[in-house]
């Protein structure tokens, strides 16, 4: 299993529920919705359900890592 893996194997989901996204990112549901509302995480509505794009979660983590590296270098 690679570091970027979500533990879903070869059939990694393209999108997940906000609750699942919160678990994957180890965040609270409120913080997850804050990230969705601010555009930090991308999502869409499918009927009444909201789905968070897993790739946007990877991008969010990469941005946070880059910000941290920049702050530590300063």
Secondary structure, DSSP 4 states (H G I P E B T S, - for coil): --TT--S-GGG--SEE-HHHHHHHHT--HHHHHHHHHHTSS-EEEETTEEEEEHHHHHHHHHHHHHHHHHHHH-
